[in-house]
Amino acid sequence: IGGPRLTAGSLLILCLMPSSRQVCKLGRRDLITLGSLGLFFALHWLTYFFSIKLGTATMAVVATISFYGIFNSILGAVFLGYAFRWFHSVGLLICFVGTFLTVDEFAYGSDALLGFGAGVLSGFFFALLPTIHQKSKHLDSNLRTFGQMLGALICFLFVIPLGEWSLSPIDWLGLL
């Protein structure tokens, strides 16, 4: 799912957004920023997919999206100077409780617990993205988005051999 979406996104941005072609003119620090966006976007997707596979789709969505907001607040406080308030801690508690309510079994070492952990980690990687985008406002937003897509696609190329590719023709059509 990630490979075709990232390929299409990268190609469309490259073709439709001329500012994305400036990537070859960037300095090392800006290239590292774009690479970080790609890496964390890829890690977000990979951990999200593992969360779904190990747990359930509902639990993955609840864990990822719930914790994304809290992590976003924490990262904003640490890297962007925003205040972290008492209600952020209450929100964190609500995230844990809400996610536990969506899971059937949370035994130590269970797939559900591992899926929950992957969902929380996915939310963390997802929350890193807006922080990096805000810290790199000097770069055009289309260029940052292109770097995020292309960087994630490059990361996905390394995990392709680890996947199981015995898909039916209708599945391949869906990916296309």
C-alpha positions as CSV (number, residue, x, y, z in Angstrom):
1,I,0.0,0.0,0.0
2,G,2.8,2.4,1.0
3,G,5.0,1.9,-2.1
4,P,2.4,2.7,-4.8
5,R,1.0,5.7,-2.8
6,L,4.5,7.1,-2.2
7,T,5.5,6.6,-5.8
8,A,2.3,8.3,-7.1
9,G,2.7,11.1,-4.6
10,S,6.3,11.7,-5.4
11,L,5.8,11.7,-9.1
12,L,2.8,14.0,-9.0
13,I,4.5,16.5,-6.7
14,L,7.6,16.5,-8.9
15,C,5.5,17.0,-12.1
16,L,3.0,19.5,-10.8
17,M,5.0,21.5,-8.3
18,P,8.1,23.1,-9.9
19,S,9.5,24.1,-6.5
20,S,10.1,20.5,-5.7
21,R,12.8,20.4,-8.4
22,Q,15.0,22.6,-6.2
23,V,16.0,19.5,-4.2
24,C,19.2,19.2,-6.2
25,K,20.3,22.7,-5.2
26,L,19.9,22.2,-1.4
27,G,22.7,22.2,1.1
28,R,23.5,19.2,3.3
29,R,21.5,20.5,6.3
30,D,18.3,20.9,4.2
31,L,18.8,17.5,2.6
32,I,19.1,16.0,6.1
33,T,15.9,17.7,7.0
34,L,14.1,16.3,4.0
35,G,15.6,12.9,4.7
36,S,14.4,13.1,8.3
37,L,10.8,13.9,7.1
38,G,11.0,10.9,4.8
39,L,12.4,8.5,7.4
40,F,9.9,9.5,10.1
41,F,7.0,9.3,7.6
42,A,8.1,5.8,6.5
43,L,8.5,4.7,10.2
44,H,5.1,6.1,10.9
45,W,3.5,4.0,8.2
46,L,5.5,0.8,8.9
47,T,4.7,0.9,12.6
48,Y,1.1,1.7,11.8
49,F,0.9,-1.3,9.5
50,F,2.5,-3.5,12.1
51,S,0.0,-2.2,14.7
52,I,-2.9,-3.2,12.4
53,K,-1.4,-6.6,11.7
54,L,-0.5,-7.5,15.3
55,G,-3.6,-5.9,16.9
56,T,-6.7,-4.7,15.2
57,A,-7.4,-1.9,12.8
58,T,-9.6,-0.1,15.4
59,M,-6.9,-0.4,18.1
60,A,-4.2,0.8,15.6
61,V,-6.2,3.9,14.7
62,V,-7.1,4.8,18.3
63,A,-3.5,4.3,19.5
64,T,-1.9,6.2,16.6
65,I,-4.3,9.1,16.4
66,S,-4.8,9.5,20.1
67,F,-1.1,9.5,21.0
68,Y,-0.3,11.7,18.0
69,G,-2.0,14.7,19.6
70,I,-0.3,14.2,22.9
71,F,3.1,13.6,21.3
72,N,2.5,16.7,19.2
73,S,2.0,18.8,22.3
74,I,5.1,17.4,24.0
75,L,7.3,17.9,21.0
76,G,5.9,21.4,20.5
77,A,6.8,22.2,24.1
78,V,10.3,20.7,23.8
79,F,11.3,22.0,20.3
80,L,9.0,24.9,19.5
81,G,8.7,26.5,22.9
82,Y,4.9,25.9,23.4
83,A,3.6,25.4,27.0
84,F,2.8,21.9,28.2
85,R,-0.2,22.2,30.5
86,W,-1.8,20.0,33.0
87,F,-4.6,19.0,30.7
88,H,-2.0,17.4,28.3
89,S,-1.3,14.9,31.1
90,V,-5.0,14.2,31.5
91,G,-5.2,13.7,27.7
92,L,-2.3,11.2,27.9
93,L,-4.2,9.2,30.6
94,I,-7.4,9.3,28.5
95,C,-5.4,8.0,25.5
96,F,-4.2,5.0,27.4
97,V,-7.7,4.2,28.8
98,G,-9.4,4.7,25.5
99,T,-7.0,2.4,23.7
100,F,-7.2,-0.3,26.4
101,L,-11.0,-0.2,25.9
102,T,-10.7,-1.1,22.2
103,V,-8.5,-4.2,22.8
104,D,-9.8,-7.6,23.7
105,E,-6.6,-9.0,25.4
106,F,-3.7,-7.2,26.8
107,A,-1.6,-10.1,28.1
108,Y,2.1,-9.5,28.5
109,G,3.8,-10.4,25.3
110,S,0.5,-10.8,23.4
111,D,0.2,-9.6,19.8
112,A,-2.4,-7.1,21.0
113,L,0.1,-5.5,23.4
114,L,2.8,-5.4,20.7
115,G,0.3,-3.9,18.3
116,F,-0.6,-1.3,20.8
117,G,3.0,-0.4,21.3
118,A,3.5,-0.2,17.5
119,G,0.5,2.2,17.3
120,V,1.9,4.4,20.0
121,L,5.2,4.5,18.3
122,S,3.4,5.3,15.0
123,G,1.8,8.2,16.7
124,F,5.2,9.5,17.9
125,F,6.7,9.3,14.4
126,F,3.6,11.0,12.9
127,A,3.9,13.8,15.5
128,L,7.5,14.4,14.6
129,L,6.5,15.5,11.1
130,P,4.7,18.8,11.9
131,T,7.5,19.8,14.3
132,I,10.1,19.2,11.6
133,H,8.0,21.1,9.1
134,Q,7.7,24.1,11.4
135,K,11.4,24.1,12.2
136,S,12.2,24.1,8.4
137,K,9.8,26.9,7.2
138,H,12.5,28.4,5.2
139,L,12.0,25.6,2.7
140,D,9.0,25.7,0.4
141,S,6.1,23.5,1.6
142,N,5.9,21.6,-1.7
143,L,9.6,20.9,-1.5
144,R,9.2,19.6,2.1
145,T,6.3,17.5,1.1
146,F,8.3,16.1,-1.9
147,G,11.2,15.3,0.4
148,Q,8.8,13.5,2.8
149,M,7.3,11.4,0.1
150,L,10.5,10.6,-1.8
151,G,12.4,9.9,1.4
152,A,9.7,7.5,2.6
153,L,9.7,5.8,-0.8
154,I,13.4,5.2,-0.5
155,C,13.0,3.8,3.0
156,F,10.2,1.5,1.7
157,L,12.5,0.2,-1.1
158,F,14.6,-1.4,1.7
159,V,11.7,-3.3,3.3
160,I,10.2,-4.6,0.0
161,P,12.2,-7.8,0.2
162,L,10.8,-8.4,3.7
163,G,7.2,-8.5,2.5
164,E,5.0,-11.3,1.3
165,W,4.0,-10.6,-2.3
166,S,1.7,-13.5,-3.1
167,L,-1.2,-11.2,-3.9
168,S,-4.2,-12.0,-6.1
169,P,-4.6,-10.1,-9.4
170,I,-7.4,-8.0,-7.9
171,D,-5.1,-7.0,-5.0
172,W,-2.4,-5.9,-7.5
173,L,-5.0,-3.9,-9.4
174,G,-6.1,-2.3,-6.2
175,L,-2.5,-1.3,-5.4
176,L,-2.2,0.1,-8.9
